[in-house]
Amino acid sequence: MRIAEIAALVGVTSRAVRHYHHVGLLPEPARRPNGYRDYSVRDAVLLARIRRLTELGLSLDEVRDILADDAGRELTEVLGELDADLARQEAQIRARRRRLAELMESPPAADGPLSPGLARFLHSLPAVDSPAAATDRALLVLLDRQNGNKGEGDGDGDGGRTAEEERAGRFYDALRSLAVAPETLDLYRRLDELVDAPRDDPRVAPLAEDLSALATDEILAAIPDGDGPSLDGFGDALLAEYSPAQAEAVRRTMESLARRVRERTQGRAS
């Protein structure tokens, strides 16, 4: 193969091939009588390996070290590893396209793009004018974005759902029944009524108890171990969005839910 042919085969430019020669990553091949480089299949495999490693974000020095370790391996072994890399890329592309298709099927959201699970969940909610409900929505969107890259490309070989997506789907399914319950709307109303109240308002404690009781065992079971409600970092930022009385009610609710999650986890371990 000539340089243009091997470059086209691997998906790089002829200039890139010459650069890899210049920095010593790709050995110079034998030349034909007319002076043109004559590349072999092994050269193509090596070039594809270089491209894959650089796409992963490795520096050229790091690539050089890896290639030095490859030097003593059989061609079939290197080919097998390269094929596995390509298979993983194909799975990632299928998973991304499936998620994109699901997002396209969901109504557009002003705070999107959202994961398919959250988009379906928010679309199923009744329209309410509660400021507390709006805060909950913003919280879910922020959490969704924080977790947006988890599990990418970890689905099955046919582009199936990732474990992270399955877990989120179960959580949103469990949460949906709670979100549409009439008592939930009443709790939002009670929380909104605390907007100008002091932290020690007598309505705080009973509201926190009712909020905690609304979270069923099914919802708590959908929360993986270690992911229960927390006041560290994100929880503190959440509480800052509320007035003093509202924040106290939410804080007590989060503490109660965190305790229930710990008890559930400890019960399974014993």
Buried (B, 14 or more C-beta within 10 A) or exposed (E): BEBEEBBEBBEBEBEBBEBBBEEEBBEEBEEEEEEEBBBEEEBBBBBBBBBBBBEEEBEBEEBBEEBEEBEEEEEEEBBEBBEEBEEEEEBBEBBEEBBEEBBEEBEEBEEBBBBBBBBBBBEEBEEBEBBBBEBBBEBBBBBBBEBBEEBBBBBEEEBBBBEBBBBBBBBBBBBBEBBEEEEBBEBBEBBBBBEEBEBEBEBBEEBBBBBBEBBBEEBBEBBBEEEBBBBEEBBEEBBEBBBBBBBBBBBBBBBBBBEBBEEBBEEEEE
